[in-house]
């Protein structure tokens, strides 16, 4: 059952995308969300589209049922909250239109973002929240480093990528102030909160294993980023 925006939503809350939830579920690391939900003032929030993508739809797919059940359990325990807002559909439509009209090749627009992650952005914007948990690389780069994404696509497609400056400016204005982080960074917060202390002298090895586990489960983090963090321990 979803909540409406009239329900109290703490400002510290985190709006979660399917990409991060699936990475954590596949890595058997959803317990980090459970533990952190008891240690901070906010809530872990998902949209209806994310609930469908990561829970309801996979429950009907034998290859993905286990991960979906793990997430459903978090939902039933109240560790995840499904929230709807009055303006989220309109905002989702606006963001989809802008995001998928920013780049083009030969006059053909590149479809870069989809409903799930876009509704996550829309929900955060409408609720006035800043924190977004998202592993999906393209959406993050489109907003945080659009020119770097353009360069990457030009290398990948071996073609000149044209930029719709007007669409990009409007998209960046709508998403201004949003703070993106990945499941690996959430895991690091868990480590800093002492969630891996039970591993004793293996704690350092455990956090390294957690980060690599999330990468191999789909989190958009580089080997060099993981190595740099582990060297700092």
ChimeraX commands (.cxc) that place a marker at each C-alpha (Angstrom):
marker #1 position 0.00,0.00,0.00 radius 0.5
marker #1 position 1.38,3.40,-0.96 radius 0.5
marker #1 position 1.32,6.60,1.05 radius 0.5
marker #1 position 0.36,10.06,-0.14 radius 0.5
marker #1 position 2.49,13.16,0.19 radius 0.5
marker #1 position 0.29,14.27,3.10 radius 0.5
marker #1 position 2.13,11.73,5.24 radius 0.5
marker #1 position 5.13,13.04,7.15 radius 0.5
marker #1 position 8.35,12.60,5.15 radius 0.5
marker #1 position 11.55,13.49,7.05 radius 0.5
marker #1 position 13.90,15.82,5.14 radius 0.5
marker #1 position 16.77,13.35,5.58 radius 0.5
marker #1 position 14.90,10.64,3.67 radius 0.5
marker #1 position 16.45,8.84,0.70 radius 0.5
marker #1 position 14.54,8.18,-2.53 radius 0.5
marker #1 position 15.71,4.85,-3.96 radius 0.5
marker #1 position 15.91,3.72,-7.58 radius 0.5
marker #1 position 15.43,0.13,-8.73 radius 0.5
marker #1 position 19.05,-0.13,-9.85 radius 0.5
marker #1 position 20.44,0.25,-6.32 radius 0.5
marker #1 position 17.81,-1.95,-4.70 radius 0.5
marker #1 position 18.46,-4.76,-7.18 radius 0.5
marker #1 position 22.24,-4.46,-6.71 radius 0.5
marker #1 position 21.85,-4.73,-2.95 radius 0.5
marker #1 position 19.30,-7.53,-3.12 radius 0.5
marker #1 position 21.42,-9.59,-5.52 radius 0.5
marker #1 position 24.41,-9.08,-3.21 radius 0.5
marker #1 position 22.42,-10.10,-0.10 radius 0.5
marker #1 position 23.10,-6.65,1.37 radius 0.5
marker #1 position 19.59,-5.34,1.99 radius 0.5
marker #1 position 20.28,-5.78,5.69 radius 0.5
marker #1 position 22.33,-2.58,5.42 radius 0.5
marker #1 position 19.14,-0.67,4.62 radius 0.5
marker #1 position 17.39,-2.37,7.55 radius 0.5
marker #1 position 20.17,-1.41,9.96 radius 0.5
marker #1 position 20.56,2.14,8.68 radius 0.5
marker #1 position 16.81,2.74,8.81 radius 0.5
marker #1 position 17.08,2.41,12.59 radius 0.5
marker #1 position 20.10,4.71,12.82 radius 0.5
marker #1 position 19.00,7.83,10.97 radius 0.5
marker #1 position 15.98,10.12,11.05 radius 0.5
marker #1 position 14.88,9.67,7.45 radius 0.5
marker #1 position 13.08,6.95,5.53 radius 0.5
marker #1 position 14.00,4.88,2.49 radius 0.5
marker #1 position 11.36,5.78,-0.08 radius 0.5
marker #1 position 10.42,4.30,-3.46 radius 0.5
marker #1 position 7.95,5.33,-6.15 radius 0.5
marker #1 position 5.16,3.17,-7.56 radius 0.5
marker #1 position 7.19,2.60,-10.73 radius 0.5
marker #1 position 10.17,1.38,-8.71 radius 0.5
marker #1 position 7.90,-0.90,-6.68 radius 0.5
marker #1 position 6.68,-2.42,-9.95 radius 0.5
marker #1 position 10.16,-2.71,-11.49 radius 0.5
marker #1 position 11.94,-4.17,-8.48 radius 0.5
marker #1 position 9.17,-6.07,-6.64 radius 0.5
marker #1 position 5.81,-6.66,-8.30 radius 0.5
marker #1 position 6.98,-7.54,-11.79 radius 0.5
marker #1 position 9.97,-9.71,-10.73 radius 0.5
marker #1 position 7.70,-11.67,-8.37 radius 0.5
marker #1 position 6.21,-13.25,-11.51 radius 0.5
marker #1 position 9.63,-14.17,-12.92 radius 0.5
marker #1 position 11.20,-17.31,-11.48 radius 0.5
marker #1 position 14.71,-16.07,-12.23 radius 0.5
marker #1 position 14.14,-12.91,-10.16 radius 0.5
marker #1 position 11.61,-13.99,-7.53 radius 0.5
marker #1 position 14.14,-14.39,-4.71 radius 0.5
marker #1 position 15.43,-10.83,-5.00 radius 0.5
marker #1 position 11.88,-9.49,-5.23 radius 0.5
marker #1 position 10.85,-11.40,-2.10 radius 0.5
marker #1 position 13.77,-9.91,-0.20 radius 0.5
marker #1 position 12.64,-6.42,-1.19 radius 0.5
marker #1 position 8.99,-7.21,-0.45 radius 0.5
marker #1 position 10.02,-8.23,3.05 radius 0.5
marker #1 position 11.64,-4.82,3.59 radius 0.5
marker #1 position 8.42,-3.21,2.40 radius 0.5
marker #1 position 6.26,-5.24,4.76 radius 0.5
marker #1 position 8.62,-4.44,7.64 radius 0.5
marker #1 position 8.31,-0.72,6.92 radius 0.5
marker #1 position 12.00,-0.38,6.04 radius 0.5
marker #1 position 10.94,0.77,2.57 radius 0.5
marker #1 position 8.00,3.12,2.00 radius 0.5
marker #1 position 6.09,3.47,-1.27 radius 0.5
marker #1 position 5.07,7.10,-1.68 radius 0.5
marker #1 position 2.95,8.84,-4.31 radius 0.5
marker #1 position 2.62,12.57,-4.86 radius 0.5
marker #1 position 0.06,14.62,-6.70 radius 0.5
marker #1 position 2.53,16.06,-9.21 radius 0.5
marker #1 position 4.88,13.12,-9.73 radius 0.5
marker #1 position 3.26,11.92,-12.97 radius 0.5
marker #1 position 3.45,15.35,-14.58 radius 0.5
marker #1 position 7.03,15.83,-13.41 radius 0.5
marker #1 position 7.96,12.36,-14.66 radius 0.5
marker #1 position 6.54,13.18,-18.08 radius 0.5
marker #1 position 8.39,16.50,-18.20 radius 0.5
marker #1 position 11.69,14.93,-17.14 radius 0.5
marker #1 position 11.34,12.07,-19.63 radius 0.5
marker #1 position 10.66,14.50,-22.45 radius 0.5
marker #1 position 13.63,16.69,-21.58 radius 0.5
marker #1 position 16.09,13.90,-20.78 radius 0.5
marker #1 position 15.38,12.00,-23.97 radius 0.5
marker #1 position 15.74,15.11,-26.12 radius 0.5
marker #1 position 19.10,16.32,-24.81 radius 0.5
marker #1 position 21.31,14.30,-27.17 radius 0.5
marker #1 position 20.86,13.23,-30.77 radius 0.5
marker #1 position 22.83,11.66,-33.60 radius 0.5
marker #1 position 21.99,12.68,-37.12 radius 0.5
marker #1 position 18.77,14.29,-35.94 radius 0.5
marker #1 position 17.65,11.16,-34.11 radius 0.5
marker #1 position 17.14,11.63,-30.37 radius 0.5
marker #1 position 18.84,9.22,-28.01 radius 0.5
marker #1 position 16.56,7.62,-25.41 radius 0.5
marker #1 position 18.68,7.69,-22.28 radius 0.5
marker #1 position 16.29,7.56,-19.33 radius 0.5
marker #1 position 13.27,5.41,-18.49 radius 0.5
marker #1 position 10.21,5.65,-16.30 radius 0.5
marker #1 position 11.57,4.03,-13.13 radius 0.5
marker #1 position 14.58,6.25,-12.56 radius 0.5
marker #1 position 12.72,9.30,-13.90 radius 0.5
marker #1 position 9.84,8.82,-11.45 radius 0.5
marker #1 position 12.47,8.55,-8.71 radius 0.5
marker #1 position 13.76,12.00,-9.65 radius 0.5
marker #1 position 10.22,13.38,-9.92 radius 0.5
marker #1 position 9.27,12.02,-6.49 radius 0.5
marker #1 position 12.32,13.59,-4.86 radius 0.5
marker #1 position 11.65,16.93,-6.55 radius 0.5
marker #1 position 7.97,16.98,-5.56 radius 0.5
marker #1 position 8.74,16.01,-1.96 radius 0.5
marker #1 position 11.54,18.57,-1.71 radius 0.5
marker #1 position 14.10,15.85,-0.91 radius 0.5
marker #1 position 17.74,15.93,-2.01 radius 0.5
marker #1 position 19.09,12.41,-1.49 radius 0.5
marker #1 position 18.72,9.87,-4.30 radius 0.5
marker #1 position 20.15,6.35,-4.19 radius 0.5
marker #1 position 20.81,5.27,-7.78 radius 0.5
marker #1 position 23.33,2.89,-9.33 radius 0.5
marker #1 position 22.27,3.49,-12.94 radius 0.5
marker #1 position 25.20,5.34,-14.51 radius 0.5
marker #1 position 23.57,7.08,-17.49 radius 0.5
marker #1 position 20.96,8.98,-15.48 radius 0.5
marker #1 position 23.55,10.17,-12.98 radius 0.5
marker #1 position 25.97,11.30,-15.69 radius 0.5
marker #1 position 23.23,13.05,-17.65 radius 0.5
marker #1 position 22.64,15.33,-14.67 radius 0.5
marker #1 position 26.05,15.42,-12.98 radius 0.5
marker #1 position 28.37,15.35,-16.01 radius 0.5
marker #1 position 26.43,15.72,-19.28 radius 0.5
marker #1 position 29.44,16.72,-21.39 radius 0.5
marker #1 position 31.39,13.72,-20.11 radius 0.5
marker #1 position 28.43,11.53,-21.08 radius 0.5
marker #1 position 28.40,13.16,-24.53 radius 0.5
marker #1 position 32.10,12.36,-24.99 radius 0.5
marker #1 position 31.55,8.77,-23.85 radius 0.5
marker #1 position 28.72,8.26,-26.33 radius 0.5
marker #1 position 30.73,9.77,-29.17 radius 0.5
marker #1 position 33.47,7.23,-28.47 radius 0.5
marker #1 position 30.95,4.40,-28.21 radius 0.5
marker #1 position 28.96,5.26,-31.34 radius 0.5
marker #1 position 31.88,6.76,-33.30 radius 0.5
marker #1 position 29.62,9.63,-34.30 radius 0.5
marker #1 position 29.16,13.29,-33.43 radius 0.5
marker #1 position 26.56,13.71,-30.69 radius 0.5
marker #1 position 24.52,16.91,-30.91 radius 0.5
marker #1 position 23.32,18.70,-27.77 radius 0.5
marker #1 position 19.96,20.40,-27.31 radius 0.5
marker #1 position 21.17,23.16,-25.02 radius 0.5
marker #1 position 17.65,24.33,-24.19 radius 0.5
marker #1 position 16.48,20.87,-23.09 radius 0.5
marker #1 position 19.67,20.33,-21.09 radius 0.5
marker #1 position 19.34,23.68,-19.33 radius 0.5
marker #1 position 15.73,22.98,-18.36 radius 0.5
marker #1 position 16.62,19.48,-17.15 radius 0.5
marker #1 position 19.47,20.77,-15.00 radius 0.5
marker #1 position 17.24,23.51,-13.59 radius 0.5
marker #1 position 14.61,20.94,-12.57 radius 0.5
marker #1 position 17.15,18.64,-10.93 radius 0.5
marker #1 position 19.28,21.33,-9.32 radius 0.5
marker #1 position 20.25,20.46,-5.75 radius 0.5
marker #1 position 19.69,16.71,-6.01 radius 0.5
marker #1 position 22.40,14.62,-4.34 radius 0.5
marker #1 position 23.11,11.32,-6.09 radius 0.5
marker #1 position 24.92,8.42,-4.48 radius 0.5
marker #1 position 25.32,4.72,-5.20 radius 0.5
marker #1 position 24.80,1.53,-3.24 radius 0.5
marker #1 position 28.57,1.37,-2.71 radius 0.5
marker #1 position 28.49,4.74,-0.97 radius 0.5
marker #1 position 25.56,3.62,1.17 radius 0.5
marker #1 position 27.57,0.53,2.10 radius 0.5
marker #1 position 30.50,2.75,3.07 radius 0.5
marker #1 position 28.18,4.74,5.34 radius 0.5
marker #1 position 27.16,1.43,6.90 radius 0.5
marker #1 position 30.81,0.52,7.40 radius 0.5
marker #1 position 31.48,3.91,9.02 radius 0.5
marker #1 position 28.49,3.33,11.31 radius 0.5
marker #1 position 30.07,0.08,12.47 radius 0.5
marker #1 position 27.79,-2.36,10.67 radius 0.5
marker #1 position 30.71,-4.62,9.73 radius 0.5
marker #1 position 32.40,-4.71,13.12 radius 0.5
marker #1 position 31.15,-8.25,13.72 radius 0.5
marker #1 position 33.76,-9.38,11.19 radius 0.5
marker #1 position 36.48,-8.43,13.65 radius 0.5
marker #1 position 39.95,-8.52,12.13 radius 0.5
marker #1 position 38.34,-9.29,8.76 radius 0.5
marker #1 position 36.35,-6.03,8.76 radius 0.5
marker #1 position 38.58,-4.37,6.17 radius 0.5
marker #1 position 38.39,-7.41,3.92 radius 0.5
marker #1 position 34.63,-7.51,4.43 radius 0.5
marker #1 position 34.04,-3.93,3.27 radius 0.5
marker #1 position 36.21,-4.59,0.22 radius 0.5
marker #1 position 34.16,-7.70,-0.56 radius 0.5
marker #1 position 30.92,-5.73,-0.14 radius 0.5
marker #1 position 32.05,-3.07,-2.63 radius 0.5
marker #1 position 33.17,-5.60,-5.22 radius 0.5
marker #1 position 29.99,-7.59,-4.68 radius 0.5
marker #1 position 27.91,-4.52,-5.47 radius 0.5
marker #1 position 29.99,-3.73,-8.54 radius 0.5
marker #1 position 29.53,-7.22,-9.95 radius 0.5
marker #1 position 25.81,-7.00,-9.16 radius 0.5
marker #1 position 25.49,-3.96,-11.42 radius 0.5
marker #1 position 26.51,-0.86,-9.48 radius 0.5
marker #1 position 28.17,1.71,-11.74 radius 0.5
marker #1 position 31.42,2.02,-9.79 radius 0.5
marker #1 position 34.92,1.60,-11.20 radius 0.5
marker #1 position 37.64,-0.73,-9.95 radius 0.5
marker #1 position 39.86,2.32,-9.34 radius 0.5
marker #1 position 37.23,3.94,-7.09 radius 0.5
marker #1 position 37.01,0.78,-4.98 radius 0.5
marker #1 position 40.79,0.44,-4.82 radius 0.5
marker #1 position 41.19,4.08,-3.82 radius 0.5
marker #1 position 38.72,3.74,-0.95 radius 0.5
marker #1 position 40.25,0.48,0.28 radius 0.5
marker #1 position 43.71,2.08,0.32 radius 0.5
marker #1 position 42.34,4.80,2.59 radius 0.5
marker #1 position 41.27,2.30,5.27 radius 0.5
marker link #1:1,2 radius 0.2
marker link #1:2,3 radius 0.2
marker link #1:3,4 radius 0.2
marker link #1:4,5 radius 0.2
marker link #1:5,6 radius 0.2
marker link #1:6,7 radius 0.2
marker link #1:7,8 radius 0.2
marker link #1:8,9 radius 0.2
marker link #1:9,10 radius 0.2
marker link #1:10,11 radius 0.2
marker link #1:11,12 radius 0.2
marker link #1:12,13 radius 0.2
marker link #1:13,14 radius 0.2
marker link #1:14,15 radius 0.2
marker link #1:15,16 radius 0.2
marker link #1:16,17 radius 0.2
marker link #1:17,18 radius 0.2
marker link #1:18,19 radius 0.2
marker link #1:19,20 radius 0.2
marker link #1:20,21 radius 0.2
marker link #1:21,22 radius 0.2
marker link #1:22,23 radius 0.2
marker link #1:23,24 radius 0.2
marker link #1:24,25 radius 0.2
marker link #1:25,26 radius 0.2
marker link #1:26,27 radius 0.2
marker link #1:27,28 radius 0.2
marker link #1:28,29 radius 0.2
marker link #1:29,30 radius 0.2
marker link #1:30,31 radius 0.2
marker link #1:31,32 radius 0.2
marker link #1:32,33 radius 0.2
marker link #1:33,34 radius 0.2
marker link #1:34,35 radius 0.2
marker link #1:35,36 radius 0.2
marker link #1:36,37 radius 0.2
marker link #1:37,38 radius 0.2
marker link #1:38,39 radius 0.2
marker link #1:39,40 radius 0.2
marker link #1:40,41 radius 0.2
marker link #1:41,42 radius 0.2
marker link #1:42,43 radius 0.2
marker link #1:43,44 radius 0.2
marker link #1:44,45 radius 0.2
marker link #1:45,46 radius 0.2
marker link #1:46,47 radius 0.2
marker link #1:47,48 radius 0.2
marker link #1:48,49 radius 0.2
marker link #1:49,50 radius 0.2
marker link #1:50,51 radius 0.2
marker link #1:51,52 radius 0.2
marker link #1:52,53 radius 0.2
marker link #1:53,54 radius 0.2
marker link #1:54,55 radius 0.2
marker link #1:55,56 radius 0.2
marker link #1:56,57 radius 0.2
marker link #1:57,58 radius 0.2
marker link #1:58,59 radius 0.2
marker link #1:59,60 radius 0.2
marker link #1:60,61 radius 0.2
marker link #1:61,62 radius 0.2
marker link #1:62,63 radius 0.2
marker link #1:63,64 radius 0.2
marker link #1:64,65 radius 0.2
marker link #1:65,66 radius 0.2
marker link #1:66,67 radius 0.2
marker link #1:67,68 radius 0.2
marker link #1:68,69 radius 0.2
marker link #1:69,70 radius 0.2
marker link #1:70,71 radius 0.2
marker link #1:71,72 radius 0.2
marker link #1:72,73 radius 0.2
marker link #1:73,74 radius 0.2
marker link #1:74,75 radius 0.2
marker link #1:75,76 radius 0.2
marker link #1:76,77 radius 0.2
marker link #1:77,78 radius 0.2
marker link #1:78,79 radius 0.2
marker link #1:79,80 radius 0.2
marker link #1:80,81 radius 0.2
marker link #1:81,82 radius 0.2
marker link #1:82,83 radius 0.2
marker link #1:83,84 radius 0.2
marker link #1:84,85 radius 0.2
marker link #1:85,86 radius 0.2
marker link #1:86,87 radius 0.2
marker link #1:87,88 radius 0.2
marker link #1:88,89 radius 0.2
marker link #1:89,90 radius 0.2
marker link #1:90,91 radius 0.2
marker link #1:91,92 radius 0.2
marker link #1:92,93 radius 0.2
marker link #1:93,94 radius 0.2
marker link #1:94,95 radius 0.2
marker link #1:95,96 radius 0.2
marker link #1:96,97 radius 0.2
marker link #1:97,98 radius 0.2
marker link #1:98,99 radius 0.2
marker link #1:99,100 radius 0.2
marker link #1:100,101 radius 0.2
marker link #1:101,102 radius 0.2
marker link #1:102,103 radius 0.2
marker link #1:103,104 radius 0.2
marker link #1:104,105 radius 0.2
marker link #1:105,106 radius 0.2
marker link #1:106,107 radius 0.2
marker link #1:107,108 radius 0.2
marker link #1:108,109 radius 0.2
marker link #1:109,110 radius 0.2
marker link #1:110,111 radius 0.2
marker link #1:111,112 radius 0.2
marker link #1:112,113 radius 0.2
marker link #1:113,114 radius 0.2
marker link #1:114,115 radius 0.2
marker link #1:115,116 radius 0.2
marker link #1:116,117 radius 0.2
marker link #1:117,118 radius 0.2
marker link #1:118,119 radius 0.2
marker link #1:119,120 radius 0.2
marker link #1:120,121 radius 0.2
marker link #1:121,122 radius 0.2
marker link #1:122,123 radius 0.2
marker link #1:123,124 radius 0.2
marker link #1:124,125 radius 0.2
marker link #1:125,126 radius 0.2
marker link #1:126,127 radius 0.2
marker link #1:127,128 radius 0.2
marker link #1:128,129 radius 0.2
marker link #1:129,130 radius 0.2
marker link #1:130,131 radius 0.2
marker link #1:131,132 radius 0.2
marker link #1:132,133 radius 0.2
marker link #1:133,134 radius 0.2
marker link #1:134,135 radius 0.2
marker link #1:135,136 radius 0.2
marker link #1:136,137 radius 0.2
marker link #1:137,138 radius 0.2
marker link #1:138,139 radius 0.2
marker link #1:139,140 radius 0.2
marker link #1:140,141 radius 0.2
marker link #1:141,142 radius 0.2
marker link #1:142,143 radius 0.2
marker link #1:143,144 radius 0.2
marker link #1:144,145 radius 0.2
marker link #1:145,146 radius 0.2
marker link #1:146,147 radius 0.2
marker link #1:147,148 radius 0.2
marker link #1:148,149 radius 0.2
marker link #1:149,150 radius 0.2
marker link #1:150,151 radius 0.2
marker link #1:151,152 radius 0.2
marker link #1:152,153 radius 0.2
marker link #1:153,154 radius 0.2
marker link #1:154,155 radius 0.2
marker link #1:155,156 radius 0.2
marker link #1:156,157 radius 0.2
marker link #1:157,158 radius 0.2
marker link #1:158,159 radius 0.2
marker link #1:159,160 radius 0.2
marker link #1:160,161 radius 0.2
marker link #1:161,162 radius 0.2
marker link #1:162,163 radius 0.2
marker link #1:163,164 radius 0.2
marker link #1:164,165 radius 0.2
marker link #1:165,166 radius 0.2
marker link #1:166,167 radius 0.2
marker link #1:167,168 radius 0.2
marker link #1:168,169 radius 0.2
marker link #1:169,170 radius 0.2
marker link #1:170,171 radius 0.2
marker link #1:171,172 radius 0.2
marker link #1:172,173 radius 0.2
marker link #1:173,174 radius 0.2
marker link #1:174,175 radius 0.2
marker link #1:175,176 radius 0.2
marker link #1:176,177 radius 0.2
marker link #1:177,178 radius 0.2
marker link #1:178,179 radius 0.2
marker link #1:179,180 radius 0.2
marker link #1:180,181 radius 0.2
marker link #1:181,182 radius 0.2
marker link #1:182,183 radius 0.2
marker link #1:183,184 radius 0.2
marker link #1:184,185 radius 0.2
marker link #1:185,186 radius 0.2
marker link #1:186,187 radius 0.2
marker link #1:187,188 radius 0.2
marker link #1:188,189 radius 0.2
marker link #1:189,190 radius 0.2
marker link #1:190,191 radius 0.2
marker link #1:191,192 radius 0.2
marker link #1:192,193 radius 0.2
marker link #1:193,194 radius 0.2
marker link #1:194,195 radius 0.2
marker link #1:195,196 radius 0.2
marker link #1:196,197 radius 0.2
marker link #1:197,198 radius 0.2
marker link #1:198,199 radius 0.2
marker link #1:199,200 radius 0.2
marker link #1:200,201 radius 0.2
marker link #1:201,202 radius 0.2
marker link #1:202,203 radius 0.2
marker link #1:203,204 radius 0.2
marker link #1:204,205 radius 0.2
marker link #1:205,206 radius 0.2
marker link #1:206,207 radius 0.2
marker link #1:207,208 radius 0.2
marker link #1:208,209 radius 0.2
marker link #1:209,210 radius 0.2
marker link #1:210,211 radius 0.2
marker link #1:211,212 radius 0.2
marker link #1:212,213 radius 0.2
marker link #1:213,214 radius 0.2
marker link #1:214,215 radius 0.2
marker link #1:215,216 radius 0.2
marker link #1:216,217 radius 0.2
marker link #1:217,218 radius 0.2
marker link #1:218,219 radius 0.2
marker link #1:219,220 radius 0.2
marker link #1:220,221 radius 0.2
marker link #1:221,222 radius 0.2
marker link #1:222,223 radius 0.2
marker link #1:223,224 radius 0.2
marker link #1:224,225 radius 0.2
marker link #1:225,226 radius 0.2
marker link #1:226,227 radius 0.2
marker link #1:227,228 radius 0.2
marker link #1:228,229 radius 0.2
marker link #1:229,230 radius 0.2
marker link #1:230,231 radius 0.2
marker link #1:231,232 radius 0.2
marker link #1:232,233 radius 0.2
view
